[in-house]
Every structure is written in structure tokens, then in C-alpha cells.
């Protein structure tokens, strides 16, 4: 079981930001990644629909022999991870809103969170907000349309810039100096976010924390791989050419990519 792969699931290619950090922390681990790009975005879907779509893909990853599942999707973490942990017999790692580190970073006491509607409505975000946001003011902003641009490889486009300006500048004008990225697609926009901000702003990406937690759980369950030749398999329900374009920019290791209709 040690040398079986880690499974990573996201509604699309956003979770590659998490995969990148996991590879840094766990260079010997093989990975199977599933991007449900045909049904992306999940952030605006009704809860039951997001749960059903995600469950089908999790079952596919388990069929590939995955020893641990990383849900690299804030929406699915919010609406389904509790159920998956109770149903499936492997450890699950999810995305948590990075409000705690943001409270340590902010100097103005004002934090912005850019995420999806389902993330903001989820139990986890509300609990994290209650636990860590005492004494700070939190501004929340749904990132309508941003996931779709990242999926199409248009995260450096003029349209992406216009949307980011619309969402971020009002928060910055209110004194926000720290921004939490509450969707795994958004780290692809980090460079543009930093350019848009009229003054330096701390951008918090939780991917490294997720990678650290993945490593801790693998060690705890004695599941760390001992192999020196990890393999990387990617499945997408979207257009293969789009996934390959983004993968080629992200991966520095050979990979197998397959389009799958599910």
C-alpha cells in the first residue's frame, strides 16, 4: 500500500497548484489527478449536485488504488468531505480557508477572502471565521468567472484583469492588506493580483499547508512511498488539449494524460 498513488481531485485544473506543493514535500509519491473540467465550476452548483459529481470521481480514484485522497477543491471540501470520510476507508485531506495565517499577517486588521459561493456558505468557512477572525474585519468576495478563465488558460488575459480589479480594488480601498485565496484555481492569478494592488498586499495560498498535512497523515499511517520512480497520471472530463497545455507548464516530469467521459 505504501507505493500506491495519492489521489487528487478538483473540479478542474486549479488543484495543480496543490499538486505542485505536494511534489515538493513528497517527491517519491506517485499521483493520480482527476480534473472534472467538463462540469467546472462547482462553486455555483447546488450542494447535492456538487456532492454527486465529486463522489463519482472519488470512486474512480479509489478504483485506481489510491491510498489517500486530497480534495483540492474548496467547494467539495465544504459540502462533501465529512460524508466522504465516513463512507470511504482511506484518509481524506481537504482545503481549509487560510484565515488563521492571515490574522497573523495583517497590519491593518482587515482581511479579504476571494472564494466561491459554496465555500462561503459551507460549515467549514463559518467555523473558521468564528474561530480565528476575532479582532479583525473580514471582507468576502465571490470570484464569479475567474475559475472559467483559468480553465481556458486565460488567467493572464485582459478579462481576468478587469474581473480582478472589480473584485479586489473595493476591498483594498477599505484597507485590506491581506488576501486569502479560497479556491485552488486562484493561485494561477496571484501574479496579476500583486500587479493590480496599488500597494503591497500579502496573498495567502493554502496549498503548502495542504501539502504539509498530506505528509503528516501519510507518515502517521505509515503510507509514505519508498520508490524512487514515481508516476503521474491525469484524467480530465474536459478538453485534453486544454489540460495538456496547463500540465506542460506545471509539470517537470513525464506524465500520462487521458480524457475520460463520465
Number of C-alpha atoms within 10 A of each C-alpha: 11 15 16 20 28 27 27 27 26 31 32 29 29 24 26 25 20 26 24 16 18 24 15 12 15 17 14 18 23 21 22 24 26 27 26 24 24 16 14 20 21 27 24 15 15 11 17 11 11 22 21 12 16 25 17 11 20 23 12 15 23 19 9 14 14 22 21 22 25 26 25 32 27 30 33 27 27 23 21 20 22 13 12 18 14 9 9 12 11 13 15 20 19 21 24 22 26 22 26 15 15 26 21 10 18 17 14 14 19 22 27 24 27 22 26 24 18 23 27 23 13 18 14 18 20 13 12 15 17 10 11 15 18 11 9 15 15 20 16 19 17 19 22 17 14 23 29 17 16 22 23 15 16 16 23 14 12 10 14 21 18 11 14 21 16 12 17 20 15 12 22 20 11 13 16 24 23 28 28 23 24 30 28 26 29 22 24 19 20 16 12 17 19 14 12 17 16 10 9 11 18 15 20 20 23 23 24 17 16 22 21 15 15 24 16 13 16 18 12 10 10 11 19 23 20 11 13 10 9 17 15 17 16 20 22 25 20 21 15 15 11 15 24 17 12 17 17 12 8 13 14 9 10 11 15 11 19 16 16 16 10 11
